[in-house]
Amino acid sequence: MRKKGLLLTVCVLFFIFFICGCAQESYQAQGSGAGEKIQIAYHLQALGTLQRPPVVFDHGKHFQVAKEKGCTVCHPVDEEQRMVFESTKAGTSGKSPELLRNAYHQECIGCHKKQKSGPLACGECHVRGGEKVKVTYGKIPFFYYHSKHVTALKEEVESKQAGDTCSLCHHIYDREKRKLVYKKG
Protein backbone atom coordinates (compact mmCIF):
# COMPACT_ATOMS: atom_id res chain seq x y z
CA MET A 1 0.00 0.00 0.00
CA ARG A 2 2.88 2.34 0.84
CA LYS A 3 4.49 1.71 -2.55
CA LYS A 4 1.29 2.73 -4.35
CA GLY A 5 1.11 5.97 -2.35
CA LEU A 6 4.75 6.75 -3.09
CA LEU A 7 4.29 5.96 -6.78
CA LEU A 8 1.21 8.18 -6.94
CA THR A 9 3.09 11.04 -5.24
CA VAL A 10 6.02 10.72 -7.66
CA CYS A 11 3.63 10.71 -10.64
CA VAL A 12 1.80 13.81 -9.39
CA LEU A 13 5.09 15.66 -8.80
CA PHE A 14 6.34 14.68 -12.26
CA PHE A 15 3.10 15.96 -13.80
CA ILE A 16 3.40 19.28 -11.94
CA PHE A 17 7.01 19.78 -13.07
CA PHE A 18 6.03 18.89 -16.64
CA ILE A 19 3.23 21.48 -16.63
CA CYS A 20 5.55 24.13 -15.18
CA GLY A 21 8.09 23.38 -17.91
CA CYS A 22 5.41 23.75 -20.59
CA ALA A 23 4.30 27.08 -19.20
CA GLN A 24 7.72 28.68 -19.59
CA GLU A 25 8.41 30.87 -22.55
CA SER A 26 10.73 29.11 -24.87
CA TYR A 27 12.87 29.99 -27.82
CA GLN A 28 11.85 33.58 -27.34
CA ALA A 29 13.70 36.26 -25.50
CA GLN A 30 12.47 36.88 -22.02
CA GLY A 31 9.53 39.28 -22.10
CA SER A 32 9.01 39.33 -25.84
CA GLY A 33 5.58 40.87 -25.53
CA ALA A 34 4.32 43.59 -27.81
CA GLY A 35 5.99 46.31 -25.76
CA GLU A 36 9.48 45.01 -25.13
CA LYS A 37 12.85 44.63 -26.77
CA ILE A 38 14.10 41.19 -27.68
CA GLN A 39 17.32 39.82 -29.07
CA ILE A 40 16.44 39.08 -32.68
CA ALA A 41 18.88 36.22 -33.02
CA TYR A 42 17.59 34.13 -30.14
CA HIS A 43 18.59 31.10 -32.18
CA LEU A 44 22.25 32.17 -32.32
CA GLN A 45 23.51 28.63 -32.85
CA ALA A 46 21.70 28.59 -36.22
CA LEU A 47 23.66 31.66 -37.32
CA GLY A 48 27.07 30.18 -36.62
CA THR A 49 29.90 32.46 -35.50
CA LEU A 50 28.68 36.05 -35.42
CA GLN A 51 30.86 38.72 -37.00
CA ARG A 52 28.86 41.48 -35.34
CA PRO A 53 26.88 41.78 -32.08
CA PRO A 54 23.34 40.35 -32.14
CA VAL A 55 20.53 42.79 -32.96
CA VAL A 56 18.34 44.00 -30.11
CA PHE A 57 14.95 44.24 -31.77
CA ASP A 58 12.33 46.65 -30.41
CA HIS A 59 9.24 44.48 -30.88
CA GLY A 60 7.03 47.13 -29.27
CA LYS A 61 8.02 49.81 -31.78
CA HIS A 62 7.53 47.45 -34.73
CA PHE A 63 4.25 46.17 -33.30
CA GLN A 64 2.87 49.73 -33.09
CA VAL A 65 3.88 50.49 -36.69
CA ALA A 66 2.50 47.23 -38.10
CA LYS A 67 -0.52 46.63 -35.86
CA GLU A 68 -3.07 47.76 -38.47
CA LYS A 69 -1.60 45.38 -41.04
CA GLY A 70 -1.33 42.56 -38.52
CA CYS A 71 1.34 40.11 -37.44
CA THR A 72 1.59 38.58 -40.93
CA VAL A 73 3.63 41.58 -42.03
CA CYS A 74 6.58 39.88 -40.31
CA HIS A 75 5.41 36.42 -39.24
CA PRO A 76 4.53 33.69 -41.76
CA VAL A 77 1.39 31.57 -41.84
CA ASP A 78 1.36 27.81 -42.38
CA GLU A 79 -0.61 25.77 -44.94
CA GLU A 80 -3.71 25.98 -42.75
CA GLN A 81 -3.43 29.78 -42.52
CA ARG A 82 -2.29 29.66 -38.88
CA MET A 83 0.26 32.15 -37.62
CA VAL A 84 3.79 30.79 -37.10
CA PHE A 85 5.43 32.75 -34.27
CA GLU A 86 8.69 30.85 -33.85
CA SER A 87 10.21 32.72 -36.77
CA THR A 88 9.84 35.61 -39.09
CA LYS A 89 9.27 35.27 -42.81
CA ALA A 90 13.06 34.96 -43.02
CA GLY A 91 12.61 31.49 -41.52
CA THR A 92 14.85 29.71 -39.07
CA SER A 93 15.18 26.10 -40.13
CA GLY A 94 16.82 24.26 -42.98
CA LYS A 95 19.07 27.14 -43.95
CA SER A 96 22.81 27.54 -43.72
CA PRO A 97 24.02 30.33 -41.41
CA GLU A 98 24.86 32.46 -44.46
CA LEU A 99 21.42 31.99 -46.06
CA LEU A 100 19.71 32.70 -42.74
CA ARG A 101 21.70 35.92 -42.19
CA ASN A 102 20.95 37.01 -45.76
CA ALA A 103 17.25 36.26 -45.31
CA TYR A 104 17.07 38.40 -42.16
CA HIS A 105 19.00 41.22 -43.79
CA GLN A 106 16.83 41.11 -46.91
CA GLU A 107 13.61 41.11 -44.88
CA CYS A 108 14.58 43.76 -42.33
CA ILE A 109 16.50 46.16 -44.56
CA GLY A 110 13.97 45.64 -47.37
CA CYS A 111 11.15 46.72 -45.07
CA HIS A 112 13.14 49.70 -43.76
CA LYS A 113 13.75 50.86 -47.35
CA LYS A 114 10.12 50.32 -48.35
CA GLN A 115 8.81 52.19 -45.29
CA LYS A 116 11.55 54.84 -45.62
CA SER A 117 12.15 54.39 -41.93
CA GLY A 118 14.62 52.53 -39.77
CA PRO A 119 18.33 51.81 -39.91
CA LEU A 120 20.02 50.67 -43.12
CA ALA A 121 23.70 50.51 -42.11
CA CYS A 122 25.09 47.44 -40.32
CA GLY A 123 26.31 49.29 -37.23
CA GLU A 124 22.92 50.90 -36.65
CA CYS A 125 21.36 47.50 -35.80
CA HIS A 126 24.46 45.55 -34.75
CA VAL A 127 25.60 47.93 -32.00
CA ARG A 128 28.92 47.10 -30.33
CA GLY A 129 28.71 47.50 -26.56
CA GLY A 130 25.00 48.19 -26.89
CA GLU A 131 22.08 47.05 -24.81
CA LYS A 132 22.21 43.51 -23.47
CA VAL A 133 19.06 41.39 -23.43
CA LYS A 134 18.93 38.23 -21.33
CA VAL A 135 17.68 35.27 -23.32
CA THR A 136 16.07 32.34 -21.53
CA TYR A 137 14.95 29.01 -22.88
CA GLY A 138 12.37 26.59 -21.55
CA LYS A 139 12.16 22.84 -21.86
CA ILE A 140 9.35 22.70 -24.43
CA PRO A 141 8.93 25.32 -27.16
CA PHE A 142 5.81 27.35 -26.38
CA PHE A 143 5.38 28.28 -30.03
CA TYR A 144 4.65 24.61 -30.66
CA TYR A 145 1.33 25.15 -28.88
CA HIS A 146 0.81 28.85 -29.63
CA SER A 147 -0.94 28.46 -32.98
CA LYS A 148 -3.24 25.81 -31.48
CA HIS A 149 -4.25 28.24 -28.74
CA VAL A 150 -4.72 31.10 -31.21
CA THR A 151 -6.89 28.86 -33.40
CA ALA A 152 -8.94 27.75 -30.40
CA LEU A 153 -9.46 31.38 -29.37
CA LYS A 154 -10.13 32.59 -32.91
CA GLU A 155 -13.58 34.06 -32.20
CA GLU A 156 -12.39 35.91 -29.10
CA VAL A 157 -9.31 37.18 -30.95
CA GLU A 158 -11.33 38.41 -33.94
CA SER A 159 -13.81 40.21 -31.68
CA LYS A 160 -11.05 42.23 -29.96
CA GLN A 161 -9.43 45.42 -31.17
CA ALA A 162 -5.95 45.14 -32.67
CA GLY A 163 -3.34 45.02 -29.93
CA ASP A 164 -5.76 43.80 -27.26
CA THR A 165 -5.56 40.10 -28.12
CA CYS A 166 -2.45 39.27 -26.09
CA SER A 167 -4.28 40.00 -22.84
CA LEU A 168 -6.61 37.05 -23.51
CA CYS A 169 -3.86 34.75 -22.22
CA HIS A 170 -1.16 37.02 -20.83
CA HIS A 171 -2.82 38.37 -17.70
CA ILE A 172 -2.89 38.25 -13.92
CA TYR A 173 -5.57 39.07 -11.37
CA ASP A 174 -5.07 42.54 -9.88
CA ARG A 175 -6.52 42.44 -6.35
CA GLU A 176 -6.70 46.22 -6.04
CA LYS A 177 -8.56 46.67 -9.34
CA ARG A 178 -10.42 43.39 -8.82
CA LYS A 179 -10.00 42.36 -12.43
CA LEU A 180 -7.62 40.66 -14.86
CA VAL A 181 -4.87 42.92 -16.19
CA TYR A 182 -2.29 42.39 -18.93
CA LYS A 183 1.06 40.98 -17.80
CA LYS A 184 4.04 41.02 -20.16
CA GLY A 185 5.54 37.68 -21.01
N, C-alpha and C positions, 0 to 999 in steps of 0.2 A: 504494500500500500504506500509505503514511504517513497519507493522508487517512482511510482506513478505521479505522486505529488511533485517530486523533484523534476521529473521529466516535463510535466506540465508547466512548472515555473520557468524552466530553461526555455521552453518553446515560446512562452509569453514574452519573456525578456528578448529573445531573438526577434520576434515579430515587432516589438516596440523599437528596437535598434534599427531594424530594416525600414520601418516607416519613417523614422527620424532621418535616416540616410536619404530616403527618397525626397524628403521635404526640402533638402538643402538645394540652393542654387548650384548649378553645375555648368561647367564649360562657359560660364559667363563671368565677367568681372563682378566683384562684389558690388551690390547696389546698382545694377545696370538698368534701373527704372528710367522712365521717360525724362526725369529731371537731373540725371547725374552723368558724370564723366566715366568712361570705361576705357580700358586699354584695348585698342582695336585688335591687336594681334594676341588674343587670349590663347590662341592655339600656336604659340611660338615654335613648338617643335616641328610643325608642318612647314614653317618658313625657313628652316635650316639656320645657319649662322647669320645673324643680322649684321649688316654693314652700318646701320644707323639705329638710333634708339627707337623703341616701339612708339607708335602713335597713341596719344591720349585723345580719345574721341569724345566730344561733347554730345552725347546722345540727346540730352535735353534741348540743346540749341537746334539740332537737326530735326528732332521730333516736332518742335514748334513750327519750323519752316515747312515741313512736309505733312503736317497733320491733316490738312484738307485733302491731300492726294491719297493719304493712307500709307500704311506700312509697306505696301507692295512697291513703293518707289525704290526702296532699298532691299527689302527682303523678298525672296522668291516664293512662289506657290508651287505645290506639288501637282501631280496628275489629277488629283481629286479637288483641286482648287483650294487646298488648305495652306495656310501660311506656314513657312518653314523659318523658324527663328534662330536655328543654330548657326546660320551663316547669312551672308549678304548675297546678292546676285553674283558676286565674284566667286562664290563657292568656296568650300574648304576641303573637299575630299577628292582623291584621285588625280591631283595635280602635283607636278614637281614644285619645289620651292620657288623656282624662277617663274613658272607659269602663274602660281598663286600670287606672288608679289605683283606681277604685271597685271593680273586681273583686278587686284585691289587698286593699283595706281590708275588703270584705265577707268574703272568705275568712279572712284572718288574725284580724280582730277577732271574727268569728263563732265561730271555733274557740276563741279565748281566753275568750269568754263561755260557750260550751258546756262547756269544760273547767274553768271557774271558776279559771283560771290565766293569767298573762301580762298584759302591759300592754294598756290600753284607750284611754288618752289619747294624742293625737298625739305630744307631746313625749317620751313614754316610749320610743317606737320611733325617731322622727326626732330624734336628739340633736344639738343644735348643738355644734360643737367636740368631738364624740365621737371614738370610735375610727375610724381611717382604715384601709381595706382596699384593698390594691393589686389592681387588676383587670387581667388580661392576656388577650389574645385571640390565637388561632392563625389559621392560614390556612384550615383546613377545620374546620367544626364537628364535634367529636368525637361529640356526641349523635346526629349523623346515622348513625353506625355503632354506637352504644351498644346500641340495642335488638336489632340483629342479633347482636351478641356475646352479649347476655343470653339471647336465644333459643337460640343455638348451645350455650350452656353450661347450658341449662335443667336437665338432670339433675343436674349438679354443684351448681348453685345450690339446687335443692330438697332435696338430701341434706345440706346444711350447716345449722348452727344460724343463727337470725336474727342478723344483725350480722357474720357471718363470711364473707359472700359477696364482699365487696369485695376481700378478699385473694386471691381466685382470679386476678385480673388485676393488682391494685395491690400488687406485691411486688418485693423485691430479694433477692439472695443474700447472706446474712450469713456471712462467712468464719469468724468466731469461733464462731458457733453451728452452722455447716455445714448451714444450711437456709434456705429461703425465709422471709422475714419481711415483714409488711405495711409498705408505704410509702405515706404520705399523698400524694394527688394523682393 
